[in-house]
Amino acid sequence: MSQPFAADTETDYEDPLDLMDEIDQLRREKDATILAHFYVDGEIQDIADFTGDSLKLARDATRVTTSTIVFCGVHFMGESAKIMNPEKTVLIPDPLAGCSLAESCQADELKAFQDGLRADGRRFETVAYINTSAAVKSLCDWIVTSGNAQEIIDRIPADREILFVPDRHLGRYLSEVTGRPMILWPGSCMVHEIFSVQDLLRARRSNPGSQVIAHPECPQNILELSDFVGGTEKMRRHVMSTAEPTTFLVATEATMIHALQKSAPQHTFIPVPGIMTSSGETCACNRCPHMERNTLQKVRNCLRDGQPEIVWQDYYEAARAVLEKSLLQ
């Protein structure tokens, strides 16, 4: 991952409206387009040109006509934008915005495991969740998001095993809905892993008639209590398709509620509590600490300074072929 820049240091308070005005001016001066994931702060989503989940943003990145892309999300997302746009400058507000899932599957470890399977005569295809580094993507046959995973898995020949990396919870869920056995990598998302079943049940009792919507990265015990399971874009479409005002208990990164409220303001959205690892207490604080590193100040700074920049690497070419096959065709 890139080294930390000055953008990572603490800065004095600046008025958000002034920052938004400055970002708008810099966006025009620098010929830039801003992409923001549903998990970054709402004020960043509000000033972005494109918002969405990983699949939508990967596709949006290929439609950008400006010379510069600012990707407000985490590091692997910026890499994917660069892979799909090698001729463009791709900036990220904070190079330390990583991903616990991506970090749980390192390229050298994956290659060693794949080599071991091949040595045993196993015939398999490797399916990687998009929450992986570009180096890992370059070793894979398919890249999926929660939005297109089932469709991709249905395309894999029945005589091939499936090695699914890195999220064991998403892999288990996909194995269940597709009926395809999978070799699961033992990774998980630090945010989706910590939801409290007890507090989910309590919230449901306190809100009669509510629906639980959950991301498939959640453990099985949460999914079994959910009324709807889907990625962030499917969640958004589900609440938009529900006409009757409803209370939704949301089991994903809490900032997703901003996008849900904008898309379906007739509903009430309540974050499912998580368990704080430091004390064992529960709180409505399921924020991804990596997504939280994106701030308006850092968006302004990276536009102004032209860094941190995602720089092309040799293995991006192999990753590009897999991404194009998986996400664009």
N, C-alpha and C positions, 0 to 999 in steps of 0.2 A: 504494500500500500504506500501511497505517497507520504512524504514527510510533512509534519505540521507546519503551517504557515502562520503569519502574524494574525490571520483571521481567527485563529483558535484562542487568542488571548482575550481576557476580560476587557470590556470597553464600558465607557460611561453611558448612562441612559441617554437615548435619543428619541424624540417624539416619533411614534410610528407613522403618523400622517406625513411628516417631513421626509422620513425614509422612503415611503411609498412614492412621493413626488420625485425624489432623487433617483429612485430606481427607474421610474418611467422615463425620465430624461436620459439616463445612461443607456437604457434599453434601446432608445432611438439612436443615440450617438454611436453605440458600439454594434449596431445591427444585430441585436440579440433577441432570442426567443426563450421564455422561461417556462420550464416544465416542472410541475409539482405533484408529488405523490399524495394520495389521500391521507397519509399518516403524518405529514408535516403540519405545522401550526396553520390554523385557519386564515390568519392574516397573510401568510405566504400563498396559500391556495387562492386567495382573493385577488392577488396581483399577478397570478400566473396566466400565461397564454393558453396552456393546456393543463388540465388536472386529470387524474385517473389512477387506475391500478397499474401494475407492472406491464401487463399485456397491452393495454391501451396506450400507455406512454411509449412503449417500444415501437409501436406502430406510428404514433404521432411524430416521433423523432425522425422517421423517414420522410415525413411531409414538410418538415421545417425548411423554409426558403432562405432564412437569414444565415449569415456566415458564422454566427456564434450561438451555441446552446448553453443555457444555464440549467443544470438538472438539480432540482431541490429534492433530495431523497437520500439514498445511501450510495456507497462507493460502487457497488456492482451495477447499479442502475446507470451511473455516469459512464462506466465502462461499456455497457450495452449500447448507449447512445453514440459513443465514439466508434464502436465496432460497426454500427449501421451507417455512420456518417464520417468516414475516415478523412474526408477533405475539410470538415468543419472543425472549428475550435470548440471543445466541450469543457465547460467549467463546472466545478462543484463548490458550493459554499464552504464546505468543511471536509478535508480529506480524511479526517478521523471518523467520519460517519460510516461505520462499518455495518456488519450484520452478523448476529450470532449464528445464524444458519450457515451463511457462507463460510464463516471461520471454522465451522465444525467439520468441513470436508476440504482438506488440502489436496492440491493436485498430485503431489508425490505419493500421498497415502492412497488416493483413488487409483492411480496407475498401478501401484503395487498390488492392490486388491484385484483389479481387472486382470493383471498378468497371472495372478494365482488362479483365478477362475478359468482362464484360457488354458493354463497348464493342466488343469483337471479335465479338459475336454468339454467344458460348458460352452454352449452357444447362447449368447445373450446380447441384448441391446441395452445401452446405458441411457436412462432417462433422467435428466437433471432438472430440478426446479430452478426457475430463473434466479432464485436467491443463492447464486453461486458465483465464484470469481470467473473471470474470462479464461484463466488457465484451466479451470475445471471444465468449463463449457467446451474448450477445445478438445477434450478427451471423450466427449459424449456423442451419442447418436441423435438425441432429441433434447430440446429445451422446452419446458412447459411452465405455464403459470396456473394458478388455481382456476383461471377462466377457460383454459383450453386443454387441460390435462387429460380429461376423459376422451376427448376427440382424438388426441395424439395417440394415446394408449390403444385405442381401437384400431389404429393403423399398423401396429406392430404384429408381424406374422405370429401365428399361434404356436409355431414350433420353436420360437425363441423365448428364453427366459428374459425377465426384465429386472435389471438392477436399477433401483430408484434411489437417487441421492438428492439432498441430504436429509430431508424431513421425514422421520419415521411415522409421524402422525398423519401427515398428508398422504404418504405412501400407503399406510394401512387403510385409510379411508378410500383411496382410489382402488386399491385391491378389492375392497368390499363392493364398491359400486360397479366395477368393470368385470368382476369375476376372474381377474388375472392374478395368479400368485406372483409375489415379488420378493426379490432379495432387497431388504431395507437397510439403508445406511443409518447408523444410530444418532442422527442429528435432530435438533428441535429448536423452535423459536423461543427465546427467553421471555417474550411477552405473552405468547399464547399458552405457554406451559404453566402459568401461575394462577389461572382463574380458580376461584374458590367455589366448589360444588355447593357447599353449605350455604354460602351467601347467595348463590344463584337461586337455590330453592327458596330461601327467605324472600328474595326480591320478587320471585314469582307469586308467592303467597300474598305479598303486600300489594301486588298489582294484578288483581283478578282480570282475566281476559287478555293479558299481555302475551306477546310472542317472543320467544328466544331466537335470535339469529346469531349464528356462530360461523367463524372462519374454519375451514377444514384443517388448518394448522393446529387447532385445539386438540387436546387429548380426547380419547374415546369417551371418557366419562362425561365430558361437557357436551360432545356431539349427541350422545344418547338422550340428553335432556333438551335438545334444541328442536324447534319447530321448523327451522329453515337453516340449511348449511350451504354456504357458498362463499366465493371470494368477494373482495370488496365491491367490484362492479356488479356482481350478481346480487349482493345485498342491496345496493342502491336501486337496482331495477325492481327488486322484490318490494321494497317499501313504496316505490313510486306506483306500482301496480295495485297497491292496497288502498282503495278509496276511503273506506271507513276509518275515521281517526282511531289510531291504535297506539298502545304503549309497547315499544320494542325494547327488550333487554339485549344489549349489544355485546357479544363476546368476541371482540377483536381490539386492536389498538384504539384507545379512547378518542383520539383525534378524528377518527373516521366519522364520528357523530356530526362534525361540522358539515361534511359533504352530504350526509343523510338529511340533516335539517334543511339545507339549501334545496335539496332535490324534492323533499316531501315535507313541507312545513306543517302539514295538518296533523302530523304524528308527534308523539312524545318519545324521546330516546334516552335510555338510562344505561350507563356503562355497567357491565357485570363486574363486581369487585374482584380484585386480585389479591394475592397473598404477598405481603412484603417479606422478602427473604431475611431481612435484618432482624425482624422482631416476631414474625409469624402472624402479625395483625393483618386485617384486610383493609383495603382502601379502593376508591375509584380512581386508581392512579396507573392504569396499565398503559403507560407511555413507553415507547421505544426510546431508550436513551440516545441511540444513534440518530434517529429521525429528529429528535429534539435538538440536536446540534445545529440544525438549520434555523437561522434567524434572519430577520430583515436586514440587520447590520451586515451579516456575512454575505447575503445576496448582493447588497450594495457594494461591499468591498471587493467581491470577486469580479463584478462588472467593471468597477473602477480600475482595478489592478491587473485584470487579465489573468488571474491565478487564484486558486489552484486549478491547474489544467490536467485533464486526462491525456496522457501522451501515448501515441500508438506503440504497441508492442508486437513482436514478430508473431506470437501465437494468436493474436487477434484475428488473423486471416482464417485460421481453422475454425475459430469460434464464430466468425461471421457466416460461414457456410451453414453451420448448424442452426444458428438463429434465423437465417433467411428461410431455410427449409421448414422450420418449426413454427415460426410466427407470421410469415408473410405469404406462404404458399398454401 
